[in-house]
Amino acid sequence: MCRHFSWIGTPASLHRLFFEPGYGLPHQARVPRWQQVGLVNKDGFGAGWYTGDVPEVYRTAVPIWDDTAFPALAQGVSAGCVLGAVRAASPGMPIEATANAPFTDGRHLLSLNGHLNTGTVGPLLDPGRVPESTCDSALLAQLLWQRLEQGLPLAEAVEGLLNDIVILDPNACLNMLATDGTQVVATTWAETLCYRAEAGGVLVASEPHDDAGDWTTVPDRSLLVADALGAVVRPLRAEPDRVLADDAPVPLV
């Protein structure tokens, strides 16, 4: 599994968002508190941020605690929309920079905290489209990009994609986090998510970045849409009942 977060609101320092919280991504990479599968997120990390219409992206297969370049970069960058993720690769998945979130089509960013069966879900991909990695998250990204190219709103594209995937792969775990720089869209499907509305915006995360009591837990099977003014959460309109495998994790929320 993985951990991810996104900030949408007034420009904030990447260093503040990543490295200053007591339980931010570097801590969650080593000792996640809410993660249901896996103990260490050591297979790389990534960051994406918007200072204009086109996001900047930083990705590496190095653990976040071993990377020396990003902390220095983060000191000098502030952005109104930021997405970060640390990765624990699923068995059999490659360890490479291109397997790390955030994925981008040049406008949107996407992260997956979860897993899906690429062999089962792969037929949803249009002919000629090639994911940048053989990992499941890269396939998910291409599936989302092809929906967005049809002109669908981001929230509609994310929700529709989740619904199509769980029909083919009922045991998929699909906590998605996507943004276009103006809004953040997140799903909960068998993993954890929370958010905090602040004076300057909204922070959405796999788990709280501190022990303050102002975090709101998002129920399982929910869709969250947030912008600088606040967040709205509603149940997903996913049709099939989820079938848990005998060894699949039971959702905590």
N, C-alpha and C positions, 0 to 999 in steps of 0.2 A: 504494500500500500504506500501511500504518499501523504504529505501534508501540504496544503496550499492556503493562500489568503489573497484578498484583493482590497485595495483602498480606492474609494471614489469620493472626491470632494475637493477642498482647497488644496493647492500644491503642498506636498509633504516631502521631507527629505527621505530618500531611500535608506539612508543610514538609520534614521529614526524608526522607520517601519520594520526594517530587517533586524537590526542589531541592538536597539535600545530596550525593547520589551523583555521582561524577565523570562517569559516563556515564548519568545518569538521563534522564527524558523530554525535558527541554529540550535536552540534547545530542543525543539521538536524533532530535529534530525537525529539527535542522540538519545533523547528520553521523551518520546511523545507520551502524553498523559491520557488521551482519549482514543488513540489508535487501536483498532480491533485486531488487525493482522500485521505481524512483523514488529520488530523491536527497534530497529535502527534504519534510518533513511539515509544510506551512505552512497547511493549509486548516482549521485550528481544533484544539481539544482539549477534553477533558472529564475530569471526576472524579466519582466516586460513592463514598459512604462510609456506614457504618452506625454510629449511636450507639444504635439501637433496632431494632425490627423493620422500619421503613420507611426506605429509603435517602434520603439527600440527594444532589442532583445539581447539578453546575455544568457548563454547556456553552457554548461560544462558537465563532464562526467566525474569531476572531482567532488568529493564531499564538501559541503559548505564550510566545515571547520578547517579544511586544508587549503581552501582557495585564498590567495593573498591579493589578487587583483580586484575582486569585486568590492571588498570593504573600502578600498581607496576610491574606486569609482563612485560608490554610493555616497561618499562624503560630499561630492560636488554636484549631485543630481537631485532635483526636486520635481515632482510631477503630481498632477491632479488625479491620475488614474494609474494604479500600479498593481501588478499581479506577480506573486512569487510562489515557488513550489520547491519542495525537496522530494527526492525519489527513493523508493525501495522497489527495485525491479521485481516483477513477478518471475517465478521459475521459468527458465528458458528464454527470457527476453534479453535483448542485447544491452550491454553497458556502453553507452556512447552518448556524445553530446546531443545528437539529433533525436535521441529517445527521451530527452528531458523536456518538460513543459517550461515555459509556455510555447505552444505551437502558434504559428501565425500564417495568415494568408496575405499579409501586407496591410491589413486593416484591423482584423480581430485577433484576440488572444484566447487560447484555450488551455485548460489544465484538467486532468482527470485524476481523481483520487478513487481508484477502484481497478476493475479488470473486466475484460470481455473476451469471448472466444473468437479469435480472428478468423478461424476457418468457418465458423457458423455465420458470422456477421459479414464476412468479406463480400458475399454476393450483393450486398446493398450498394457497393461502390460502383460508380459508372465506369464503363470501359475506358481505358486510357489514363485514368487517374492513378497515380503511384504515390503511396505514402513515403515520407522521407526516411522512415525507419521501419523495420519489421515489427516493432512493438505495437501493442494494442492501442495505446494512446495516439500514435501517429495515424493509425487507421481511423480512429474516431474523429480526429481532426479533419481528415479528408472528407469524411462523411458529412461533417458539419459544413465545411466550405461549399460542397456541392449544393446543399440546401440553401445556403445564404446567396449563392449565385443565382438562384431562382427568384430572388427578391423577397424572401420571407423575413419578417422581423426576427431579431435575434432570439427573443424568448420563445417564439413560436417554433423556430427552427430547432432549438435545443430540446424543447418538450416533445416535438414530433419525432426527433431522432431517438430519444430515450425510449419512446413507446415502440418504435419499430425494432429496436435492438432487443428489448426484453421479450418480445414475441418470439424472436429467434433464439435468444439465449436467456432463459428465465433466471439463471444463476448469476447473471452479470451484476457487478457492483458499479454503480454509475453516479458518483458524486462529481458532477461537472461544474466547472467554473469558467465562465466566458465573459468577454467584454469587448466593446467597440470603442472604448474611451469615453463614452457618455453615460453608459449604464453598465451594471454588472448583473449577470444572470447566473444563478447557481441552482443545482438540483441536489436533493438527498435521496439516495437509493441504496440503502444498506451500509452507509457510513455516516460519520458525524459532521455537523456543521453548526455554526453559531454566528451571530453578528452583534455589533455594537453601533448604535447611532450616536454620533458625537456632534458637537457644535459645528464642526467644519465638514462633516461628511459621514460616511458609513464604512466600517471595517467588517469584512466578511471573512471567516476563517474556519478551518477544519476543527480547531479547538481554541479556547481563549488564550490570548497572549499575556495575560496577567490574572491576578486573583481578584480583580475588582468585581463587584456584584452586578455590574450593568450589562452583562452579556445575555443575549436571548438565544436559547437553544432552538434550532429549527427542527421540527418533527420529521421523521422519516417519510419518504415519498412526497416531498414538498418541492415547490418551485419558489425561489426567491428572486425578486427583481429590485435592484437598488440603484439610486442615483445620489447626487450630492445632498438631496433634501430628505432622504429617508429610504426605508425598505418596506416592501410588501411581500408577504408570504401567503401562499395558498396551496391546497393539495394539488399534486400532479394529476393530470387527466390521463393517466396510464391505464389502459383497459385490462390487460391480462393480470391475473393474480400471480404474484411472485412465488415460484416453487423453490424452496431452500433445499440445497443438497444436504446430505447427512452431516458433512463436515464443514458446511458454510457457516460463517459467523452470523449470529443472531443480532439484528440491529439493537443498539443501546437506546436510541432515541426515536 
